């Protein structure tokens, strides 16, 4: 499981359809809403991710 950097929910990376790549890493999301928010401002969410 990985953390959705937008809402903080745990996401199963083997099942998630919502994936984005940024800075050489893969990020997974619970929904297309979170994915869109991330892609609008990835630096913001990466900085806040634990
Ligand atoms: Zn989410």
mmCIF file of the protein (N, C-alpha, C, O) and its ligand, coordinates in Angstrom:
data_MODEL
# 
_entry.id   MODEL 
# 
loop_
_entity.id 
_entity.type 
_entity.pdbx_number_of_molecules 
1 polymer     1 
2 non-polymer 1 
# 
_entity_poly.entity_id                      1 
_entity_poly.type                           'polypeptide(L)' 
_entity_poly.nstd_linkage                   no 
_entity_poly.nstd_monomer                   no 
_entity_poly.pdbx_seq_one_letter_code       
;(UNK)(UNK)(UNK)(UNK)(UNK)(UNK)(UNK)(UNK)(UNK)(UNK)(UNK)(UNK)(UNK)(UNK)(UNK)(UNK)
(UNK)(UNK)(UNK)(UNK)(UNK)(UNK)(UNK)(UNK)(UNK)(UNK)(UNK)(UNK)(UNK)(UNK)(UNK)(UNK)
(UNK)(UNK)(UNK)(UNK)(UNK)(UNK)(UNK)(UNK)(UNK)(UNK)(UNK)(UNK)(UNK)(UNK)(UNK)(UNK)
(UNK)(UNK)
;
_entity_poly.pdbx_seq_one_letter_code_can   XXXXXXXXXXXXXXXXXXXXXXXXXXXXXXXXXXXXXXXXXXXXXXXXXX 
_entity_poly.pdbx_strand_id                 A 
# 
loop_
_entity_poly_seq.entity_id 
_entity_poly_seq.num 
_entity_poly_seq.mon_id 
_entity_poly_seq.hetero 
1 1  UNK n 
1 2  UNK n 
1 3  UNK n 
1 4  UNK n 
1 5  UNK n 
1 6  UNK n 
1 7  UNK n 
1 8  UNK n 
1 9  UNK n 
1 10 UNK n 
1 11 UNK n 
1 12 UNK n 
1 13 UNK n 
1 14 UNK n 
1 15 UNK n 
1 16 UNK n 
1 17 UNK n 
1 18 UNK n 
1 19 UNK n 
1 20 UNK n 
1 21 UNK n 
1 22 UNK n 
1 23 UNK n 
1 24 UNK n 
1 25 UNK n 
1 26 UNK n 
1 27 UNK n 
1 28 UNK n 
1 29 UNK n 
1 30 UNK n 
1 31 UNK n 
1 32 UNK n 
1 33 UNK n 
1 34 UNK n 
1 35 UNK n 
1 36 UNK n 
1 37 UNK n 
1 38 UNK n 
1 39 UNK n 
1 40 UNK n 
1 41 UNK n 
1 42 UNK n 
1 43 UNK n 
1 44 UNK n 
1 45 UNK n 
1 46 UNK n 
1 47 UNK n 
1 48 UNK n 
1 49 UNK n 
1 50 UNK n 
# 
loop_
_struct_asym.id 
_struct_asym.entity_id 
A 1 
B 2 
# 
loop_
_chem_comp.id 
_chem_comp.type 
_chem_comp.mon_nstd_flag 
UNK 'L-peptide linking' . 
ZN  non-polymer         . 
# 
_pdbx_entity_nonpoly.entity_id   2 
_pdbx_entity_nonpoly.name        ? 
_pdbx_entity_nonpoly.comp_id     ZN 
# 
_pdbx_nonpoly_scheme.asym_id         B 
_pdbx_nonpoly_scheme.entity_id       2 
_pdbx_nonpoly_scheme.mon_id          ZN 
_pdbx_nonpoly_scheme.ndb_seq_num     1 
_pdbx_nonpoly_scheme.pdb_seq_num     101 
_pdbx_nonpoly_scheme.auth_seq_num    101 
_pdbx_nonpoly_scheme.pdb_mon_id      ZN 
_pdbx_nonpoly_scheme.auth_mon_id     ZN 
_pdbx_nonpoly_scheme.pdb_strand_id   A 
_pdbx_nonpoly_scheme.pdb_ins_code    . 
# 
loop_
_atom_site.group_PDB 
_atom_site.id 
_atom_site.type_symbol 
_atom_site.label_atom_id 
_atom_site.label_alt_id 
_atom_site.label_comp_id 
_atom_site.label_asym_id 
_atom_site.label_entity_id 
_atom_site.label_seq_id 
_atom_site.pdbx_PDB_ins_code 
_atom_site.Cartn_x 
_atom_site.Cartn_y 
_atom_site.Cartn_z 
_atom_site.occupancy 
_atom_site.B_iso_or_equiv 
_atom_site.pdbx_formal_charge 
_atom_site.auth_seq_id 
_atom_site.auth_comp_id 
_atom_site.auth_asym_id 
_atom_site.auth_atom_id 
_atom_site.pdbx_PDB_model_num 
ATOM   1   N  N  . UNK A 1 1  ? 0.841  -1.200 0.000   1.00 0.00 ? 1   UNK A N  1 
ATOM   2   C  CA . UNK A 1 1  ? 0.000  0.000  0.000   1.00 0.00 ? 1   UNK A CA 1 
ATOM   3   C  C  . UNK A 1 1  ? 0.880  1.255  0.000   1.00 0.00 ? 1   UNK A C  1 
ATOM   4   O  O  . UNK A 1 1  ? 1.943  1.295  0.620   1.00 0.00 ? 1   UNK A O  1 
ATOM   5   N  N  . UNK A 1 2  ? 0.416  2.242  -0.692  1.00 0.00 ? 2   UNK A N  1 
ATOM   6   C  CA . UNK A 1 2  ? 1.104  3.534  -0.703  1.00 0.00 ? 2   UNK A CA 1 
ATOM   7   C  C  . UNK A 1 2  ? 0.080  4.610  -0.337  1.00 0.00 ? 2   UNK A C  1 
ATOM   8   O  O  . UNK A 1 2  ? -1.129 4.377  -0.372  1.00 0.00 ? 2   UNK A O  1 
ATOM   9   N  N  . UNK A 1 3  ? 0.590  5.785  0.012   1.00 0.00 ? 3   UNK A N  1 
ATOM   10  C  CA . UNK A 1 3  ? -0.300 6.869  0.400   1.00 0.00 ? 3   UNK A CA 1 
ATOM   11  C  C  . UNK A 1 3  ? -0.612 7.779  -0.780  1.00 0.00 ? 3   UNK A C  1 
ATOM   12  O  O  . UNK A 1 3  ? 0.278  8.205  -1.516  1.00 0.00 ? 3   UNK A O  1 
ATOM   13  N  N  . UNK A 1 4  ? -1.878 8.060  -0.936  1.00 0.00 ? 4   UNK A N  1 
ATOM   14  C  CA . UNK A 1 4  ? -2.310 9.085  -1.891  1.00 0.00 ? 4   UNK A CA 1 
ATOM   15  C  C  . UNK A 1 4  ? -1.807 10.420 -1.351  1.00 0.00 ? 4   UNK A C  1 
ATOM   16  O  O  . UNK A 1 4  ? -2.249 10.849 -0.285  1.00 0.00 ? 4   UNK A O  1 
ATOM   17  N  N  . UNK A 1 5  ? -0.888 11.094 -2.064  1.00 0.00 ? 5   UNK A N  1 
ATOM   18  C  CA . UNK A 1 5  ? -0.296 12.327 -1.513  1.00 0.00 ? 5   UNK A CA 1 
ATOM   19  C  C  . UNK A 1 5  ? -1.277 13.489 -1.426  1.00 0.00 ? 5   UNK A C  1 
ATOM   20  O  O  . UNK A 1 5  ? -0.989 14.481 -0.756  1.00 0.00 ? 5   UNK A O  1 
ATOM   21  N  N  . UNK A 1 6  ? -2.417 13.393 -2.080  1.00 0.00 ? 6   UNK A N  1 
ATOM   22  C  CA . UNK A 1 6  ? -3.383 14.493 -2.061  1.00 0.00 ? 6   UNK A CA 1 
ATOM   23  C  C  . UNK A 1 6  ? -4.287 14.405 -0.831  1.00 0.00 ? 6   UNK A C  1 
ATOM   24  O  O  . UNK A 1 6  ? -4.399 15.373 -0.079  1.00 0.00 ? 6   UNK A O  1 
ATOM   25  N  N  . UNK A 1 7  ? -4.931 13.259 -0.620  1.00 0.00 ? 7   UNK A N  1 
ATOM   26  C  CA . UNK A 1 7  ? -5.892 13.155 0.483   1.00 0.00 ? 7   UNK A CA 1 
ATOM   27  C  C  . UNK A 1 7  ? -5.364 12.329 1.650   1.00 0.00 ? 7   UNK A C  1 
ATOM   28  O  O  . UNK A 1 7  ? -5.973 12.320 2.719   1.00 0.00 ? 7   UNK A O  1 
ATOM   29  N  N  . UNK A 1 8  ? -4.228 11.625 1.463   1.00 0.00 ? 8   UNK A N  1 
ATOM   30  C  CA . UNK A 1 8  ? -3.644 10.862 2.552   1.00 0.00 ? 8   UNK A CA 1 
ATOM   31  C  C  . UNK A 1 8  ? -4.197 9.456  2.722   1.00 0.00 ? 8   UNK A C  1 
ATOM   32  O  O  . UNK A 1 8  ? -3.785 8.724  3.621   1.00 0.00 ? 8   UNK A O  1 
ATOM   33  N  N  . UNK A 1 9  ? -5.127 9.082  1.857   1.00 0.00 ? 9   UNK A N  1 
ATOM   34  C  CA . UNK A 1 9  ? -5.713 7.748  1.920   1.00 0.00 ? 9   UNK A CA 1 
ATOM   35  C  C  . UNK A 1 9  ? -4.711 6.702  1.457   1.00 0.00 ? 9   UNK A C  1 
ATOM   36  O  O  . UNK A 1 9  ? -3.856 6.987  0.618   1.00 0.00 ? 9   UNK A O  1 
ATOM   37  N  N  . UNK A 1 10 ? -4.812 5.481  2.005   1.00 0.00 ? 10  UNK A N  1 
ATOM   38  C  CA . UNK A 1 10 ? -3.951 4.405  1.524   1.00 0.00 ? 10  UNK A CA 1 
ATOM   39  C  C  . UNK A 1 10 ? -4.531 3.835  0.237   1.00 0.00 ? 10  UNK A C  1 
ATOM   40  O  O  . UNK A 1 10 ? -5.732 3.591  0.122   1.00 0.00 ? 10  UNK A O  1 
ATOM   41  N  N  . UNK A 1 11 ? -3.632 3.630  -0.734  1.00 0.00 ? 11  UNK A N  1 
ATOM   42  C  CA . UNK A 1 11 ? -4.041 3.156  -2.053  1.00 0.00 ? 11  UNK A CA 1 
ATOM   43  C  C  . UNK A 1 11 ? -3.242 1.895  -2.373  1.00 0.00 ? 11  UNK A C  1 
ATOM   44  O  O  . UNK A 1 11 ? -2.037 1.834  -2.130  1.00 0.00 ? 11  UNK A O  1 
ATOM   45  N  N  . UNK A 1 12 ? -3.921 0.897  -2.919  1.00 0.00 ? 12  UNK A N  1 
ATOM   46  C  CA . UNK A 1 12 ? -3.241 -0.317 -3.358  1.00 0.00 ? 12  UNK A CA 1 
ATOM   47  C  C  . UNK A 1 12 ? -2.661 -0.059 -4.747  1.00 0.00 ? 12  UNK A C  1 
ATOM   48  O  O  . UNK A 1 12 ? -3.390 0.042  -5.733  1.00 0.00 ? 12  UNK A O  1 
ATOM   49  N  N  . UNK A 1 13 ? -1.341 0.043  -4.799  1.00 0.00 ? 13  UNK A N  1 
ATOM   50  C  CA . UNK A 1 13 ? -0.700 0.421  -6.063  1.00 0.00 ? 13  UNK A CA 1 
ATOM   51  C  C  . UNK A 1 13 ? -0.849 -0.645 -7.146  1.00 0.00 ? 13  UNK A C  1 
ATOM   52  O  O  . UNK A 1 13 ? -0.671 -0.357 -8.330  1.00 0.00 ? 13  UNK A O  1 
ATOM   53  N  N  . UNK A 1 14 ? -1.176 -1.873 -6.747  1.00 0.00 ? 14  UNK A N  1 
ATOM   54  C  CA . UNK A 1 14 ? -1.374 -2.919 -7.754  1.00 0.00 ? 14  UNK A CA 1 
ATOM   55  C  C  . UNK A 1 14 ? -2.757 -2.825 -8.396  1.00 0.00 ? 14  UNK A C  1 
ATOM   56  O  O  . UNK A 1 14 ? -2.998 -3.412 -9.451  1.00 0.00 ? 14  UNK A O  1 
ATOM   57  N  N  . UNK A 1 15 ? -3.667 -2.082 -7.753  1.00 0.00 ? 15  UNK A N  1 
ATOM   58  C  CA . UNK A 1 15 ? -5.036 -1.988 -8.261  1.00 0.00 ? 15  UNK A CA 1 
ATOM   59  C  C  . UNK A 1 15 ? -5.405 -0.589 -8.738  1.00 0.00 ? 15  UNK A C  1 
ATOM   60  O  O  . UNK A 1 15 ? -6.363 -0.420 -9.492  1.00 0.00 ? 15  UNK A O  1 
ATOM   61  N  N  . UNK A 1 16 ? -4.651 0.408  -8.303  1.00 0.00 ? 16  UNK A N  1 
ATOM   62  C  CA . UNK A 1 16 ? -5.033 1.777  -8.637  1.00 0.00 ? 16  UNK A CA 1 
ATOM   63  C  C  . UNK A 1 16 ? -4.914 2.050  -10.130 1.00 0.00 ? 16  UNK A C  1 
ATOM   64  O  O  . UNK A 1 16 ? -3.912 1.709  -10.758 1.00 0.00 ? 16  UNK A O  1 
ATOM   65  N  N  . UNK A 1 17 ? -5.943 2.666  -10.685 1.00 0.00 ? 17  UNK A N  1 
ATOM   66  C  CA . UNK A 1 17 ? -5.919 3.083  -12.085 1.00 0.00 ? 17  UNK A CA 1 
ATOM   67  C  C  . UNK A 1 17 ? -5.360 4.488  -12.209 1.00 0.00 ? 17  UNK A C  1 
ATOM   68  O  O  . UNK A 1 17 ? -5.121 4.974  -13.314 1.00 0.00 ? 17  UNK A O  1 
ATOM   69  N  N  . UNK A 1 18 ? -5.154 5.138  -11.076 1.00 0.00 ? 18  UNK A N  1 
ATOM   70  C  CA . UNK A 1 18 ? -4.793 6.553  -11.099 1.00 0.00 ? 18  UNK A CA 1 
ATOM   71  C  C  . UNK A 1 18 ? -3.345 6.695  -10.691 1.00 0.00 ? 18  UNK A C  1 
ATOM   72  O  O  . UNK A 1 18 ? -3.005 6.638  -9.509  1.00 0.00 ? 18  UNK A O  1 
ATOM   73  N  N  . UNK A 1 19 ? -2.500 6.880  -11.685 1.00 0.00 ? 19  UNK A N  1 
ATOM   74  C  CA . UNK A 1 19 ? -1.074 6.907  -11.456 1.00 0.00 ? 19  UNK A CA 1 
ATOM   75  C  C  . UNK A 1 19 ? -0.474 8.105  -12.162 1.00 0.00 ? 19  UNK A C  1 
ATOM   76  O  O  . UNK A 1 19 ? -0.871 8.458  -13.273 1.00 0.00 ? 19  UNK A O  1 
ATOM   77  N  N  . UNK A 1 20 ? 0.501  8.731  -11.491 1.00 0.00 ? 20  UNK A N  1 
ATOM   78  C  CA . UNK A 1 20 ? 1.201  9.849  -12.100 1.00 0.00 ? 20  UNK A CA 1 
ATOM   79  C  C  . UNK A 1 20 ? 2.688  9.681  -11.837 1.00 0.00 ? 20  UNK A C  1 
ATOM   80  O  O  . UNK A 1 20 ? 3.086  9.105  -10.825 1.00 0.00 ? 20  UNK A O  1 
ATOM   81  N  N  . UNK A 1 21 ? 3.502  10.182 -12.746 1.00 0.00 ? 21  UNK A N  1 
ATOM   82  C  CA . UNK A 1 21 ? 4.947  10.117 -12.569 1.00 0.00 ? 21  UNK A CA 1 
ATOM   83  C  C  . UNK A 1 21 ? 5.472  11.531 -12.449 1.00 0.00 ? 21  UNK A C  1 
ATOM   84  O  O  . UNK A 1 21 ? 5.149  12.415 -13.242 1.00 0.00 ? 21  UNK A O  1 
ATOM   85  N  N  . UNK A 1 22 ? 6.282  11.712 -11.442 1.00 0.00 ? 22  UNK A N  1 
ATOM   86  C  CA . UNK A 1 22 ? 6.859  13.046 -11.254 1.00 0.00 ? 22  UNK A CA 1 
ATOM   87  C  C  . UNK A 1 22 ? 8.208  12.895 -10.580 1.00 0.00 ? 22  UNK A C  1 
ATOM   88  O  O  . UNK A 1 22 ? 8.335  12.173 -9.591  1.00 0.00 ? 22  UNK A O  1 
ATOM   89  N  N  . UNK A 1 23 ? 9.222  13.577 -11.112 1.00 0.00 ? 23  UNK A N  1 
ATOM   90  C  CA . UNK A 1 23 ? 10.556 13.558 -10.522 1.00 0.00 ? 23  UNK A CA 1 
ATOM   91  C  C  . UNK A 1 23 ? 11.137 12.154 -10.420 1.00 0.00 ? 23  UNK A C  1 
ATOM   92  O  O  . UNK A 1 23 ? 11.878 11.850 -9.485  1.00 0.00 ? 23  UNK A O  1 
ATOM   93  N  N  . UNK A 1 24 ? 10.798 11.290 -11.393 1.00 0.00 ? 24  UNK A N  1 
ATOM   94  C  CA . UNK A 1 24 ? 11.336 9.943  -11.417 1.00 0.00 ? 24  UNK A CA 1 
ATOM   95  C  C  . UNK A 1 24 ? 10.639 8.966  -10.493 1.00 0.00 ? 24  UNK A C  1 
ATOM   96  O  O  . UNK A 1 24 ? 11.068 7.820  -10.364 1.00 0.00 ? 24  UNK A O  1 
ATOM   97  N  N  . UNK A 1 25 ? 9.550  9.411  -9.839  1.00 0.00 ? 25  UNK A N  1 
ATOM   98  C  CA . UNK A 1 25 ? 8.796  8.531  -8.947  1.00 0.00 ? 25  UNK A CA 1 
ATOM   99  C  C  . UNK A 1 25 ? 7.379  8.344  -9.453  1.00 0.00 ? 25  UNK A C  1 
ATOM   100 O  O  . UNK A 1 25 ? 6.857  9.144  -10.230 1.00 0.00 ? 25  UNK A O  1 
ATOM   101 N  N  . UNK A 1 26 ? 6.772  7.255  -8.985  1.00 0.00 ? 26  UNK A N  1 
ATOM   102 C  CA . UNK A 1 26 ? 5.366  7.004  -9.310  1.00 0.00 ? 26  UNK A CA 1 
ATOM   103 C  C  . UNK A 1 26 ? 4.514  7.343  -8.101  1.00 0.00 ? 26  UNK A C  1 
ATOM   104 O  O  . UNK A 1 26 ? 4.877  7.043  -6.964  1.00 0.00 ? 26  UNK A O  1 
ATOM   105 N  N  . UNK A 1 27 ? 3.390  7.966  -8.358  1.00 0.00 ? 27  UNK A N  1 
ATOM   106 C  CA . UNK A 1 27 ? 2.438  8.306  -7.299  1.00 0.00 ? 27  UNK A CA 1 
ATOM   107 C  C  . UNK A 1 27 ? 1.081  7.722  -7.679  1.00 0.00 ? 27  UNK A C  1 
ATOM   108 O  O  . UNK A 1 27 ? 0.694  7.697  -8.847  1.00 0.00 ? 27  UNK A O  1 
ATOM   109 N  N  . UNK A 1 28 ? 0.369  7.250  -6.647  1.00 0.00 ? 28  UNK A N  1 
ATOM   110 C  CA . UNK A 1 28 ? -0.924 6.608  -6.882  1.00 0.00 ? 28  UNK A CA 1 
ATOM   111 C  C  . UNK A 1 28 ? -2.009 7.349  -6.113  1.00 0.00 ? 28  UNK A C  1 
ATOM   112 O  O  . UNK A 1 28 ? -1.769 7.919  -5.049  1.00 0.00 ? 28  UNK A O  1 
ATOM   113 N  N  . UNK A 1 29 ? -3.206 7.324  -6.683  1.00 0.00 ? 29  UNK A N  1 
ATOM   114 C  CA . UNK A 1 29 ? -4.317 8.124  -6.154  1.00 0.00 ? 29  UNK A CA 1 
ATOM   115 C  C  . UNK A 1 29 ? -5.585 7.290  -6.044  1.00 0.00 ? 29  UNK A C  1 
ATOM   116 O  O  . UNK A 1 29 ? -5.756 6.287  -6.738  1.00 0.00 ? 29  UNK A O  1 
ATOM   117 N  N  . UNK A 1 30 ? -6.474 7.735  -5.147  1.00 0.00 ? 30  UNK A N  1 
ATOM   118 C  CA . UNK A 1 30 ? -7.726 7.012  -4.929  1.00 0.00 ? 30  UNK A CA 1 
ATOM   119 C  C  . UNK A 1 30 ? -8.745 7.324  -6.013  1.00 0.00 ? 30  UNK A C  1 
ATOM   120 O  O  . UNK A 1 30 ? -9.680 6.554  -6.232  1.00 0.00 ? 30  UNK A O  1 
ATOM   121 N  N  . UNK A 1 31 ? -8.567 8.451  -6.692  1.00 0.00 ? 31  UNK A N  1 
ATOM   122 C  CA . UNK A 1 31 ? -9.577 8.874  -7.663  1.00 0.00 ? 31  UNK A CA 1 
ATOM   123 C  C  . UNK A 1 31 ? -8.952 9.793  -8.702  1.00 0.00 ? 31  UNK A C  1 
ATOM   124 O  O  . UNK A 1 31 ? -7.836 10.282 -8.524  1.00 0.00 ? 31  UNK A O  1 
ATOM   125 N  N  . UNK A 1 32 ? -9.677 10.020 -9.779  1.00 0.00 ? 32  UNK A N  1 
ATOM   126 C  CA . UNK A 1 32 ? -9.146 10.935 -10.794 1.00 0.00 ? 32  UNK A CA 1 
ATOM   127 C  C  . UNK A 1 32 ? -9.130 12.371 -10.287 1.00 0.00 ? 32  UNK A C  1 
ATOM   128 O  O  . UNK A 1 32 ? -8.367 13.197 -10.787 1.00 0.00 ? 32  UNK A O  1 
ATOM   129 N  N  . UNK A 1 33 ? -9.973 12.676 -9.291  1.00 0.00 ? 33  UNK A N  1 
ATOM   130 C  CA . UNK A 1 33 ? -9.950 14.017 -8.695  1.00 0.00 ? 33  UNK A CA 1 
ATOM   131 C  C  . UNK A 1 33 ? -8.616 14.298 -8.032  1.00 0.00 ? 33  UNK A C  1 
ATOM   132 O  O  . UNK A 1 33 ? -8.028 15.362 -8.223  1.00 0.00 ? 33  UNK A O  1 
ATOM   133 N  N  . UNK A 1 34 ? -8.139 13.336 -7.248  1.00 0.00 ? 34  UNK A N  1 
ATOM   134 C  CA . UNK A 1 34 ? -6.851 13.503 -6.578  1.00 0.00 ? 34  UNK A CA 1 
ATOM   135 C  C  . UNK A 1 34 ? -5.723 13.558 -7.600  1.00 0.00 ? 34  UNK A C  1 
ATOM   136 O  O  . UNK A 1 34 ? -4.790 14.348 -7.460  1.00 0.00 ? 34  UNK A O  1 
ATOM   137 N  N  . UNK A 1 35 ? -5.811 12.724 -8.619  1.00 0.00 ? 35  UNK A N  1 
ATOM   138 C  CA . UNK A 1 35 ? -4.794 12.726 -9.665  1.00 0.00 ? 35  UNK A CA 1 
ATOM   139 C  C  . UNK A 1 35 ? -4.727 14.089 -10.350 1.00 0.00 ? 35  UNK A C  1 
ATOM   140 O  O  . UNK A 1 35 ? -3.637 14.609 -10.589 1.00 0.00 ? 35  UNK A O  1 
ATOM   141 N  N  . UNK A 1 36 ? -5.871 14.663 -10.662 1.00 0.00 ? 36  UNK A N  1 
ATOM   142 C  CA . UNK A 1 36 ? -5.900 15.969 -11.318 1.00 0.00 ? 36  UNK A CA 1 
ATOM   143 C  C  . UNK A 1 36 ? -5.325 17.056 -10.422 1.00 0.00 ? 36  UNK A C  1 
ATOM   144 O  O  . UNK A 1 36 ? -4.576 17.919 -10.878 1.00 0.00 ? 36  UNK A O  1 
ATOM   145 N  N  . UNK A 1 37 ? -5.685 17.004 -9.132  1.00 0.00 ? 37  UNK A N  1 
ATOM   146 C  CA . UNK A 1 37 ? -5.151 18.000 -8.194  1.00 0.00 ? 37  UNK A CA 1 
ATOM   147 C  C  . UNK A 1 37 ? -3.638 17.892 -8.125  1.00 0.00 ? 37  UNK A C  1 
ATOM   148 O  O  . UNK A 1 37 ? -2.936 18.904 -8.133  1.00 0.00 ? 37  UNK A O  1 
ATOM   149 N  N  . UNK A 1 38 ? -3.140 16.674 -8.057  1.00 0.00 ? 38  UNK A N  1 
ATOM   150 C  CA . UNK A 1 38 ? -1.692 16.460 -7.998  1.00 0.00 ? 38  UNK A CA 1 
ATOM   151 C  C  . UNK A 1 38 ? -1.017 17.033 -9.238  1.00 0.00 ? 38  UNK A C  1 
ATOM   152 O  O  . UNK A 1 38 ? -0.003 17.724 -9.135  1.00 0.00 ? 38  UNK A O  1 
ATOM   153 N  N  . UNK A 1 39 ? -1.571 16.751 -10.394 1.00 0.00 ? 39  UNK A N  1 
ATOM   154 C  CA . UNK A 1 39 ? -0.923 17.185 -11.635 1.00 0.00 ? 39  UNK A CA 1 
ATOM   155 C  C  . UNK A 1 39 ? -0.975 18.704 -11.805 1.00 0.00 ? 39  UNK A C  1 
ATOM   156 O  O  . UNK A 1 39 ? -0.154 19.274 -12.523 1.00 0.00 ? 39  UNK A O  1 
ATOM   157 N  N  . UNK A 1 40 ? -1.924 19.353 -11.154 1.00 0.00 ? 40  UNK A N  1 
ATOM   158 C  CA . UNK A 1 40 ? -1.969 20.823 -11.197 1.00 0.00 ? 40  UNK A CA 1 
ATOM   159 C  C  . UNK A 1 40 ? -0.821 21.428 -10.409 1.00 0.00 ? 40  UNK A C  1 
ATOM   160 O  O  . UNK A 1 40 ? -0.312 22.492 -10.761 1.00 0.00 ? 40  UNK A O  1 
ATOM   161 N  N  . UNK A 1 41 ? -0.413 20.750 -9.341  1.00 0.00 ? 41  UNK A N  1 
ATOM   162 C  CA . UNK A 1 41 ? 0.588  21.318 -8.448  1.00 0.00 ? 41  UNK A CA 1 
ATOM   163 C  C  . UNK A 1 41 ? 1.362  20.224 -7.686  1.00 0.00 ? 41  UNK A C  1 
ATOM   164 O  O  . UNK A 1 41 ? 1.269  20.127 -6.462  1.00 0.00 ? 41  UNK A O  1 
ATOM   165 N  N  . UNK A 1 42 ? 2.125  19.406 -8.428  1.00 0.00 ? 42  UNK A N  1 
ATOM   166 C  CA . UNK A 1 42 ? 2.789  18.260 -7.789  1.00 0.00 ? 42  UNK A CA 1 
ATOM   167 C  C  . UNK A 1 42 ? 3.733  18.636 -6.657  1.00 0.00 ? 42  UNK A C  1 
ATOM   168 O  O  . UNK A 1 42 ? 3.796  17.933 -5.649  1.00 0.00 ? 42  UNK A O  1 
ATOM   169 N  N  . UNK A 1 43 ? 4.467  19.731 -6.807  1.00 0.00 ? 43  UNK A N  1 
ATOM   170 C  CA . UNK A 1 43 ? 5.435  20.128 -5.776  1.00 0.00 ? 43  UNK A CA 1 
ATOM   171 C  C  . UNK A 1 43 ? 4.762  20.331 -4.421  1.00 0.00 ? 43  UNK A C  1 
ATOM   172 O  O  . UNK A 1 43 ? 5.312  19.964 -3.383  1.00 0.00 ? 43  UNK A O  1 
ATOM   173 N  N  . UNK A 1 44 ? 3.597  20.903 -4.441  1.00 0.00 ? 44  UNK A N  1 
ATOM   174 C  CA . UNK A 1 44 ? 2.848  21.191 -3.221  1.00 0.00 ? 44  UNK A CA 1 
ATOM   175 C  C  . UNK A 1 44 ? 2.537  19.903 -2.465  1.00 0.00 ? 44  UNK A C  1 
ATOM   176 O  O  . UNK A 1 44 ? 2.716  19.828 -1.249  1.00 0.00 ? 44  UNK A O  1 
ATOM   177 N  N  . UNK A 1 45 ? 2.063  18.878 -3.205  1.00 0.00 ? 45  UNK A N  1 
ATOM   178 C  CA . UNK A 1 45 ? 1.648  17.634 -2.543  1.00 0.00 ? 45  UNK A CA 1 
ATOM   179 C  C  . UNK A 1 45 ? 2.849  16.802 -2.139  1.00 0.00 ? 45  UNK A C  1 
ATOM   180 O  O  . UNK A 1 45 ? 2.808  16.136 -1.105  1.00 0.00 ? 45  UNK A O  1 
ATOM   181 N  N  . UNK A 1 46 ? 3.900  16.820 -2.911  1.00 0.00 ? 46  UNK A N  1 
ATOM   182 C  CA . UNK A 1 46 ? 5.104  16.071 -2.546  1.00 0.00 ? 46  UNK A CA 1 
ATOM   183 C  C  . UNK A 1 46 ? 5.707  16.656 -1.266  1.00 0.00 ? 46  UNK A C  1 
ATOM   184 O  O  . UNK A 1 46 ? 6.151  15.912 -0.392  1.00 0.00 ? 46  UNK A O  1 
ATOM   185 N  N  . UNK A 1 47 ? 5.724  17.975 -1.159  1.00 0.00 ? 47  UNK A N  1 
ATOM   186 C  CA . UNK A 1 47 ? 6.266  18.636 0.031   1.00 0.00 ? 47  UNK A CA 1 
ATOM   187 C  C  . UNK A 1 47 ? 5.480  18.273 1.284   1.00 0.00 ? 47  UNK A C  1 
ATOM   188 O  O  . UNK A 1 47 ? 6.045  18.191 2.375   1.00 0.00 ? 47  UNK A O  1 
ATOM   189 N  N  . UNK A 1 48 ? 4.170  18.056 1.129   1.00 0.00 ? 48  UNK A N  1 
ATOM   190 C  CA . UNK A 1 48 ? 3.319  17.744 2.277   1.00 0.00 ? 48  UNK A CA 1 
ATOM   191 C  C  . UNK A 1 48 ? 3.268  16.261 2.611   1.00 0.00 ? 48  UNK A C  1 
ATOM   192 O  O  . UNK A 1 48 ? 2.805  15.884 3.688   1.00 0.00 ? 48  UNK A O  1 
ATOM   193 N  N  . UNK A 1 49 ? 3.739  15.417 1.698   1.00 0.00 ? 49  UNK A N  1 
ATOM   194 C  CA . UNK A 1 49 ? 3.662  13.973 1.926   1.00 0.00 ? 49  UNK A CA 1 
ATOM   195 C  C  . UNK A 1 49 ? 4.624  13.563 3.026   1.00 0.00 ? 49  UNK A C  1 
ATOM   196 O  O  . UNK A 1 49 ? 5.768  14.017 3.061   1.00 0.00 ? 49  UNK A O  1 
ATOM   197 N  N  . UNK A 1 50 ? 4.164  12.708 3.920   1.00 0.00 ? 50  UNK A N  1 
ATOM   198 C  CA . UNK A 1 50 ? 4.987  12.270 5.052   1.00 0.00 ? 50  UNK A CA 1 
ATOM   199 C  C  . UNK A 1 50 ? 6.078  11.331 4.578   1.00 0.00 ? 50  UNK A C  1 
ATOM   200 O  O  . UNK A 1 50 ? 6.875  10.854 5.385   1.00 0.00 ? 50  UNK A O  1 
HETATM 201 ZN ZN . ZN  B 2 .  ? -7.304 10.700 -2.792  1.00 0.00 ? 101 ZN  A ZN 1 
# 
